[in-house]
Amino acid sequence: MEKFSKLLVGIGIWSIPLSVHAQSIANLPDEQRKSIITVVVVGLAIFLLPSWISLSRDHHNKGPIILVNLFLGFTVVGWLVALIWSVSAVKKNETVVIHSPAMVASAVPIAQTAPVVVPAANKTVAERIIDLKGMLDAGAISEAEFTLLKQDAMKRMG
């Protein structure tokens, strides 16, 4: 109970200056009040800039960037760390399928050449075949390429 009463006293101590400032701002002329509101809004936008950048870039570390910005952003160092981190490189997961030069040139029928596949790390044969089926459905590979790649994946199983 003692901790709770200390918390209430702490909140009360912080609320007194806020209420005094709110009353003093209310007594100002309209022009000064608008200027203060503008400064607060612009300051808040600048303060949250690293969070906005990380969200708009869909940064892979957007959660930690937002936390650093919110909890350490009031320090210049914390804000700079969040800003630099938010504009750093974004990792993207990509699937790479490399075809043989003969296939790319289309000089040799596909059935006579086997594509070179960069295997996906930590994928089972079933997951690889599902990926290949998705590529076939999306039109990224032909039926013949799908058959060859599926056979290659099944050979690796045994």
Secondary structure, DSSP 8 states (H G I E B T S, - for coil): -HHHHHHHHHHHHHHHHHHHHHHHHHTS-HHHHHHHHHHHHHHHHHHTHHHHHHHHTT-TTHHHHHHHHHHHTTSHHHHHHHHHHHTS--------EE--HHHHHT-S-GGGS--EE---TT--HHHHHHHHHHHHHHTSS-HHHHHHHHHHHHHHH-
